[in-house]
Amino acid sequence: MTPTTTSTAGLVLAAATFLLGGPSALNAQSVPTAQAVQIVAPPTIDGRLSDEIWSGMPAITGFTQREPSEGSPVSQRTEVRVAYDGEALYVGAWLFDETPSGIVVGQTLRDASLNDSDAFVVVLDTYLDRQNGFVFGTTPAGIEYDGQVAGEGVGGGAGGGRQQRGSAGGFNLNWDGSWEVATTRDGEGWYAEMRIPFTTLRYGAGGPQEWGVNFERKIRRNSEESVWAPLPRQFNVYRISLAGTLALEAPSRRTVSISPYVLAEGFKDYRVADPEIDYGYQAGGDAKIGLDQSLTLDLTVNTDFAQAEVDDQQVNLTRFSLFFPEKRAFFLENAGTFAVGASRSAELFFSRRIGLTSGQEVPIQAGARLTGKVGDVQIGLLNIQTDDAFTVDDTGAQERVAFSTNFGVLRAYRELGNRTQLGGIFVSRLNTSDASDRNFTYGIDGRVGVGEALTLDSWFGLTSTSQGAALGGTGFNDGEYGFEGALRYVTRDWQVSAGYRQVGDAFNPEVGFVNRRDYRHVNFRILRHLRTESVPWFREFRPHVSGNVFWTLDGFNESYLFHVDNHFAFENGAFFQLPGLNFTGEGLEEPFEIREGIVIPEGTYRNIDWEFRANTNRGAPVSLSGGWGLGGFYSGTRFGPNATLAYRYTDKLTASLRADYFDVRLEEGDFTTAVLRFNASYSFTPRLYLQANIQYNDDTEDVSTNARIGWLDTAGTGLFIVLNDTNHRGSLERTGLVAGPKQRQLVIKYSRLFDLTR
């Protein structure tokens, strides 16, 4: 090899090392380790940290900032101590503060956002697989905040995604574990004390072991985030592969618990002649059985979701289906295990297909779910049986909306280290009253991590439908296929992503979600972080470009969007963007009725529009956020402003008012539509609250009200009193309905967790 060749090869190797593994090399630090102290007598969980066991225990210190000054010491003294006995893990946190008046207490409500207050978070990687974990957090208000991390919080499928309130994969906030936390404050700061039972956690086996662990402290007034195991600022605390380790001895115990419930309700449907109150009673429950310390069997009978949050109203100005996230707790526990596909656009399994149809609840008779690890393989099995369902239309006539159906899911994947995994999934839907009515979905997916910065994702799916011939599919597998490949490259300065997806014209995962078929899709995004370290009140600029294009499989350009923008981020969390410039195109192969009587002819429509978004400091008692879209739309124009006014009084009361408005002016006709949403919550204690969600949709002219009183016990159980009301405010001429009440329901539900573990 010549010197020139050697030099060239060296440069190529150096460049590859920097691009694929550079961040790891640049930030290589020894993984911090800690030892949990075994104790005989447990501390009292009161947040005071005055028990003698804490004072004689070594402190975990050395926290460093992730934001705003990566690698700098935490600005306020922070100490953590960890202990355990045969029942639970105990965590004590001393969160000193030189300016205690500046502590932002936040909202007193379970699982309230930790981004708008001071907070303390524990992440436990109990399998030490460096990808998955349990999250336990709290604020000075003493709330319980818990969730599950899957795949380091990146999300399920090549499309990424975050499961904050229900979407697939990533971080599942809706998991509710059984644990305790208490906090106190004084003139030197605030303090948190946690008790996390071993029965709440899942791990490989009993005995001496090491778990992955990281601790995070948030100081809201500085927008500061500091961690024990150092993290580059481009990653958050869910980057479990960079966590430290905690040595301890865990017991070998099999979890057994039951959560029965009783429910009473009154329902009145004003759309029928001579409406009367229909009283109903119901009982059921869930059981959790640990087959071993890793595998957990969940059972459910007569499942009810009266306490689940209602869906937010949305306005659809597109030709494609809207996505409504899952919010029911039974389906959300371990939901990341079942996530395969492109989040919110082509998911091979989507649990909202079970027990819901067109927004109507379908009775769930019974179900079972098995999740956990067998060796290095994560498995998930789910089987649910639903009953027939009927509804009453606006004329008062009863109609069937769903047949009794059995739903099944089998999922398995193996994690190979450094974010790399390979898996498969099988999903079935069987009409139990008609064996010829069935649907099957088969899929494989994989992820490869290269260094710290580069991640490659892919998935491939096939479907088989009993009425497949009626779908008119063409090509491979009669059009019942879909696949995607994508990459993400993330450093402290750059975010780059790109992907290609193709979906056949008859791809039909009936227990999944597909918002469109018969297309090829290309997308990309390039974003640069530009820090301004010398300006104390301003954090960074984020110039970026992105684009996506859809073609039919015949090559017709259905739509495209190219976006150019710059974000301005302030130290206190405030934000605004330059009006983003969008170059858009919509291609119609056939006329599209966007509103009743307004039909846009086939053709290609190219436009330019501007968008703007901004928000003030959301950690302040009063905050405002909003924006607009303005510009060309099909044959005319669209103006779509939105705004949210949020208010918080101490840590007890929060309220927000959001308005979305659309003014569309087309050659074929004009229309306006709006959605108004008011949310309020008052917390008497961290476990007792009153919530209300009132929405008005200008399309239907309905006012819907969901009000809930929750008196929580542990793991999401407790007493719930729920009022649902739909009131029509429109005119008979426009909607065909007389103004007045449409439906009214009052539900009282009580559930209790009984821990039978021995």
N, C-alpha and C positions, 0 to 999 in steps of 0.2 A: 504494500500500500504506500502510495506516495505521500510526502509531507502535506501536499495540498489536500489530497483525499482525506488524510487523517484529520487535518484541521477542519475540513468541511463536516466530516462525520461528527467531530467533537462539538461543533456548533449546533448541528441538528440535535444531537443527544442532549446538549445543555438546554436548548430551546424546549425540547419535549419534556425534560425534567421540570423546567419552570412552569410550563403550561399545565401539565398533568399532575405534577406532584409538588410544584413550587410552594404553594401556600403551606403544605405540610412541612417542607424543609425549612421554610422561613420561620415557622412558628413552633418548630419542634421544641417541646419542653417535656420534662419528666412528668409522668402522670402522678398527681398527688394521691396519697393514700391516707386512710384514717382507720382507727380501730374503735368499734363500738364497745362500750364498757358493759359487762354483764353485771346485773344488779339483782338483789333478792327482793327488796320491797319497792314497789313502783311509786313514782312521784304522784302527787295530786295534780290533776290537769286543771289548773286555775289561772295559768298565764303569769303567775308571780315568780316562778323559778326560784322559790325560797327553800325548796327541799334540800336537805343536807347532801344528798347524792350528787346534785349538780355542782356544788362548790368544790368538791374534791376530784372533779373529772377534768382531764385535759381538754383544752378548747381547740376547736378547728378554726384557724384564722387564715390570713394571707389572701383575702378576697381581692380580685383585680377587676378593673372596669372592662366591660365589653363596649359600652357606650357611656359617655361620648368620647372618652380618651382611652382607646384600647391599650391594655397593658399597664395603665397607671393604677396605683393602689386605690381601693375604695375610699371615697371621701369621708365616710363616717365609720367609726370603729364598729366592727361586726365580729361576733363570736357565735359559734355553734357547737353544741355538745350532743352526742348520740349515745343512747344506752338501750339495753334490751333485757328482757327476762323470758320466761317460757311462754308468755302470752303475746307480747307486742314489742314493737320498736318505739322508742321515745326520742323525740327531737326537741331540744331547747335552743332558742335563738335569742341572743342579746343584740338588739338593733339600736345601738346608741345613736344619739343625734344632738349635735351642739346647738341646734335651733329647733327645739321640740314644737314650737308654735308653727313651724313650717311643715310638719307632718300632715300629709293629705290622707285623711281617714278612709274616704271612699264610701261606697254604698253597702249597707248592711243587708245583703241578700246572697243566698247560696249561689255560687258560680258566677257572681258578678265579675265584670271585666277587671283584670289586674292592671290594665294599662293606664287607668285614670286615678290611681292612688299609690301610696307606698305599699309594698308587698314583700312577702318572703315565700320562696318556692323550694320544694324538695323534689328531685327527680330520682327515682330508683329503678335501675336496670337489674331486676332480680335474677334474670337468667345469664347476665353478663354476656349477652349476644351483641351488644354495642349497636342495637337498632331499635329496640322496643323498651317501654318503661311505663311506670306509674308516676303520676304527678299529684302532689299535695301542696296546696298553697293557702295563704291567708293574708289578711290585711290588718291594719290597726283596729278595724271594726270587728275582728274575730270571726270572719266568715269562713265557711268550708268551701274550698275550691279544689276540685279534683278532676282527673281525666286520665286517658290512656294515650300514649304515644306509639305510633306504628311507623316503621320505616324512617325513623328520625324526624317525623313530622312533615316529611316531604309530600305525602299524599298517595292515594291509590292510582295506579295506572300511569300511562305516559303523559296524560294531561295534567298531572299534578293535582293540586286541590288541597283544601284544608277542611277538616271536619269540625269546625268550631261549633256549629249549631245544626249539624246534620248531614253535610255532604260527605262523600266517600273518602275514607283513609285519612292519614296525617295525624291530626290530634283530635281525639274524641272527648269533648268537654261534657257530654251527656252521661258518661259513666259516673255513677254515684257509689262510692265505697262506704263501708261502715268504719268510721274513725272519729276521733275527737280532736278539737283544737280550742285553745283559749288564749286571749291576749290581754295585756295591760299596758298602760302608759304612765309615765311620770316625768319629772323635770329633766331626766337624762336620756329619754328616748322611749322606745316601745319594745315589747317582749312577746314572744310567741312560744307556746308549748303544745306539742302534738303527741298523740298516742295512736299508732297505726298497728292494729292487730295483725298478726301473721296470717290469720284466716282471711283477711281482706286481700292479701297478696298471693301471687302464684310464683313458685320457684321450682328448681329442678328436683331437689331432694333435701332432706333434713341433714343437720350436722354442720361442721365448720365449713365456711365458704366465703367467697368474695362477691359482692354486688357492685355494679356500676352506680355511682352516685354523683350528683352535683347539687349545689345550693345556689340560689340566686336571691339577691336583694335589689329591690327597685326603690329608688328615691325620686318621687314624682316631680318635685319642684325643680330638680336639676335634669329631668329626663335621663337619670343615671340608672344603668343596669350593671351590676357587678356580680361575678360568679366566683366560686371557689376553685373549680378546675378551669383554667384560662380558656377563653374562646375568642377566635377572631370575630370582629364585629359583624361579618356577613352571616354568621350563624347565630341562632338563639339557643336557649338552654336545652332544647330538645335534640341538639346535636350530641347524641348519647355516645357516639364513638370517641368523643374527646372528653368524656366524663372521667372523674377520678374513681377510686375503688374504696369500698368499705368492707372491712373484715368483721365477721360476726359468726355466731352459731345459731342457726334457725331450727326450730323444732319440726319433727315429722308429724304433721297433723292433717287430717282430711276434713275439709269444711263441709258441714251440713247445716242448712238453714231453710226456713220456710217463711213466706210472706203472704199470708192470707189477707183477703179484703172482703168487705161487705159494702154494698152500694144500694142506695135508694134514689129514685128519680121521679120527677113529674115532667111530662112533655105535653105540649099543646100545639097542634098544627092548625093554624087559622085559615089554611087554604082549602080545607074540606068544609062541606056543609055541616052546620051544627057542630062546631068543634067542641070537644070535651077533653079534659085533662086525662092523659093516659099515665097511670102510675105503674112503676116497675121496680122490681127488686132483683138483685143479682149478687152472687158470691163466687169467688174464685181465688186464684192466687198463683204464686210462683214458688219454686223450690230450687235450691242450689246445692248440688251434691259433688263434693270433691272425690273423684275416683282415685286420684292420688294427689300429691302436692302440686302437680302441674295441670292435669286434665280436670275440667269442670263441666258437669252436666247441669244445664238449666232446663227446668220444666215449667210450663204454664198451662193453666186451665181457665176457660172462660175469661180470657184476657180482656182487660178494660183499660182505656187510655183517657179517662175523663180529665185527669190533671194535666195532660199534655198541652203545650202551647198551641194556639191556633195559628193557621197560616197567615202570612202577610198578603194583603191584596196586591195584585200586580196588573199593570196595563200591558197588553200584548199588541204591538204594532208590526209584528213580523208574520211570516207565513209558517212559523215553526212553533213547536210545543214549548211552553214555559216549564221551568224546573222549580219544583217546590221541595225543600229539603225535608228529610226525615226528622221527626221530633219526638218519637215515642221511645221511651227508655229501654224497653225490652229488646228492640231491634238495634239500639245504638251501643249496647255493651259489646265489646270486642268487634265492633263493626269493621274496623280496619282489616281484620282477618279476611273478610269476604270481598274486599274492594279490588275489582279488576276492571280495566277499561279506562275510558276518558271521562273524567269527572264532569258531571252536569251535561254531557252531550252524547256519550255512548258507553253507558255502564252495563256490564254483563249481568250484574245483580243489583237491584234497587228495591229495598225492603218496602217502599211505599206501595208497591204492587200487591202487597199482602195486607188484607184487612182494610183496604181503602179502594174505592172505585169512583171516579168523577167527584172526589171530595166527600163521598158518602161512606160512613163506616160500615164495614162488613164484619159480622160476628166471627171471632176467632174461638173455635171450640177448644183446641188444645195444641200444644207445640213443645218441641224439645230442641235444645242446642247444645252441642258438645264442642268445646274449644280448649286449646292448650297445646302442649308440645309433647311429641314422642321422639326422644333423642334430639336430633337437630331439625326435625320437621315440625312446622306449625300446622295444625289441622283445625278445620272447622266443619261441623255438620249441623244442618238446620232442617227441621221438618215442621210444617205448620198445616193444620186442617181448619179451613173456614167453612161457614154455613151459607145457605142461601140468604140473599139480601133483597129487600124490596124497598121501594120508595113511593112517595106520592107526588105526582107532577102538579103543575100550577093549576090544573083543572080539577084536582081532587082525585084523579084516577090512580090506582095502585099499579105499579109495574115492577117486574123483576129486573134488578141491576147486576146481580152476580149469582152464579151457581155455586153449590158446595164444591170446593176445590182443595186439592192437596198440593202444597208447595215444598220442594226439596232443594237443598244446596249441599254440595260436597266440595270442600276447598282444602288444598294442601300446598305448602310451599316450603322450600328449604333455604335457609339463610347461610351464605357462604363467606361472610365477613366483608367489611368495608362497603356496606350498603348494597352488596350483591345478593340476589336471590333469584330462584327459579320456581315457578309454581303452575298449578292448573286448577280449573274450576268446572263443575257440572251443575246446572240448574234445571229444574223440571217444574212444569205446571200440568196437573192432571185433573180434568173435570171428573169428579167421583161419581157423577150420575150419567156420564156419557164417555166411555173409555176411548172413543174415537177423537175426542177433543183434547189435544195435548200439545205441549210445546217443550222442546229441549234446547238448552244452550250449552256449548262446549267451548272452553277457552284455555289458553296458556298465556303466561306473562313472565317477564323477566326484567331484572334490573342489574346493571353493572356499574360499580363505582370505581373510578380511576383517580387515584390520589384523593385529595380533599375537594377538588374543584369541579371535576367532571362526573356527571351521572348520565347514563344511557338507559332509557326505558323502552319497552315494547310490549305489545299484546296482540293476540290473534284469536278471533272468535268465530264459531259456526253456530247456526241455529237449524232446527228441524221442526217444522210446523205441520200439524195434521191437515190444515187447509192451505198448505204451501202453494198448490197449483193455482189457487184463487188469487194469490199475491202477485202472480205474473212475473216472477223473478227471471232474470236472464244471467248467463255467464256462469262462472265458477259456483258450484253448489246451488244452482238456480238462484243466484243472487243473495243467498242467506249467509253472508260473511262480512267480516270487518277486521281491520288491522291498523296498527299505528306504530311508528317509531319516533322517538324524540330524544333530545339531549338538552342538558342544562349545564352551564359553566358559570360558577359563582366564585368570585374572589371579593376582597374588600373593596375593590375599585370597579369591578365589572360584573354585570349580569347578562348572560347571553343564553338564549334558548331558541330552539327550532324544532319543527316536527312535521311529519307527513302522516295523514290518515286517509284511509279509503274504506267506504261503507257500501256494500252491495244494495241493489234496488229492492231486495226483499229481506234484508237483515232484520230479524224479528225476535229479539230477546224479550219475551212477554213478561218475564219477571225482572226485567232490566229497564233501562231508560235510553231511548234513542229519539233525539229531537228532529232528525232529518235522515233521509236515506238517499242512495244513488248519488254519491259525490266523492270527489277527491279534494283533499284540504291540505294546504300548505300554510304554515305560520312561522313567524320569527319575531324576536324581540332583542334589542341591544340597548342596555342602559349603563350609564357611567355615573359613578358617585364622585362628586367633587367636594371635598371637605374644606371648610374655612376655619381652621383651628385658631386663627388670630382674631376672629370675631366672636366674642363670648355669647351673644344672643342669637346667632345664626349657625345652623348645623351644616347644611350641605345643599348643593344644587344636584339635580338628577336629570340631565338631558337624556332623551331616549327616542328611539324610533321603533315602530312595530308594524306588523302587517299580517293579514291573513286573506287567503283567496279560496273560494269554493268553485269547483267545476262539476258538472254532471259527468257521469262515466262516458257520455257521448262527446264530451269536450265543450259543452255550453257553459259559459261563465255565469254562474248564478249570482255571485256577489263577491265584492272585494272591499277591503278597508286598509288604507295606509295612514298611519298616525305619526305625527311629529309633535314633540312636546318638551317641556322642561318643568320640573317640580322644584319648589322652594320650601325647604323644611327648616323650621325654627327650633331653638333649644327647648322651648316650653311646649312643644307638640303642635303648635300652629302650623298651617300649611296652606299654600295656594299654588296654582299652576298658571303658567302662561296659557292664554287660550289655546288649547290644543288644536292643531289643524288636521282635519280628516279628509282624505280623498276617498270617496265611496262610490260603489257601483252596485246596482241591483238588476239582475236579468230575469225576466218573466217569460217562460215558455207558454204560459196560458194566463188568462186574466185572473187577477187577485182581488177578491172583495175584502177590502180592509175594514169597512164598516157597512152596515146594512144600507144597500142602495148606492154605495160608492165603490165602483169597480175600476181598478187600474188596468188598462189594456196591456197585452203582452208587448215585450220590447225590452230594450236596454236603457237604463237610467243612470247617468253619471252626475255626481254632485260633489260639492265641497261644503263642509260645515265646520263650525267652531264649537268647542266644548270648554267649560270652565268648572273647576271645583276648588273649594277652599273651606277651611275650618279654623276656628279660634282654638285656644287652649281647652281641650276637653276635660282636663283635670280641674278647671275652675268651676265655681258654683253655677255659673251661667255660661253656656257655650252656644255657638251658632255654626252650622255647617250647611253647605248647599252648593249649587252650581246650575249650569244650564247647558243645553245643546241647541244650536241655532244654525240654520242653513238649509241647503237643498235636501229634498226628500221626494223620491220618485218624480212625479211630474210637477211638483210644487215646492213648498217649504214646510219646515217644522220648527216650532219653538217649544222647548221642553224644560222649563225651570223646575227646580226642586229646592226645598229648604227644610232644615230641622232645627228647632229651638229646644235646647235641653236645659233643665234646671235641677239642681240638687241642693236640698236644705240639710245641713249637717250630714250625718250618715243614715238618716231615717227616710227621707222623702226624695224620690226622683220622679221627674216627669219629662216627657218630650212630646212635641207636636211636629209632625212631618206632613208636608204637602208636596204632591207630585202633580204637575199640570202639563197637558199637551195641547197645543194649538196647531192643527194640521190644515194647510190650505193647498188643495190640489186642483188641477184643471177639471177633474171629474167631480169635485165637491169638497166642501170644507166640514170639519168637525172639531170639537174640543172635548176633552175628557180629563178627569181629575180623580185622584185618590187622596183622602185625608186620613191620617192615622194619629191617634192620641194614646200614649202609653203612660201609665203612672204606677208607682209602687211605693207602699209605705211599710217599713219594717219595724215592728215593735221590738223584736229581738232578732238575732241571726236565724232563728228557727220559726218565727211567727211573722207572717207578712200578708198584706192585701195588695192585689194587683188588678189592674183594669186595662183592657185593650179595646178601644173603640175605633171602628173603621167605617169610612163612607166611600163607596165606589160610584162614581158618576155614571158609569156604563149601566149598571143594574139599578141605580138609585136606591140601594139598600144601605141601611145603617146596621152594622153588626157589632154586638157587644159581647165581650168575654170577660167576666169578672171572677176572680178566684181568691179565696182565703185559704192559705196553707199553714198548717201547724205541723212542722216537720219533726219526725223522729230521726232515725238513722237510715242511711243508704236510700234516701228518697221516699221513704214510707212516711205515714202520718195521716192527718185528717185534712181533707180537701172539701171545700164547698164551692161549687162552680155554677155560675149563671151564664147561659148562652141565650142571646136574644137577637133575632133578625127582624128589622122593621123596614117596611117599604115606604119610601118617601116620594115616589114618582107619581106620574099622572096615568090614568087609564088609557088615554089616547096614545101615549108614547110606549108604554111597556105592556099594556093589556092587563095590568094588575091594579086593583084598588089600593090606595094608600092606606097603610095601617100595619099592624103586626103580621108577620108571616109564620114565625116559629118561636117558641119560647121553651126553655128547658132549665130545670134546676136539678143539680146532681149533688148528693152528699156521699163521699167515699172515705172509708177508713181502712188503712192497711197497717200491718205491724210486722216487724222482723223478729223472728225467734231463732236464736243461734243455738243449734243442737250439737255443735261440735264438742267432742270429748277427747 
